[in-house]
Amino acid sequence: HWFKLLSLEDDGMATTNKRKLHSADFKAKVALEAVRGLMTINEVGQKLEEHPMMVRQWKKAFLENAGACLITSAVLSLPITATRMCSMARLGA
């Protein structure tokens, strides 16, 4: 609901909160942290200032699309976001 998006500034004026927009690279970084398993989902979210539900969703999407990393680019032309995710996974970023 719209009224949940309103917050009060110091001067009492109401403003709307804007949604955060994240790049594919950032989502891949978060997903890789979660996949590594060195921290819990909650700890990853806290470290990177993201809600644990978003971390879970990005981890799930990353794992579901991980097979695309194993297909060579000569056989299939990968979209740039998938290519970036695969190169980050190979580099351990």
Beta strands, then each sheet from edge to edge (+ up, - down):
strand 1: 6-8
strand 2: 14-16
sheet 1: 1+ 2-
end
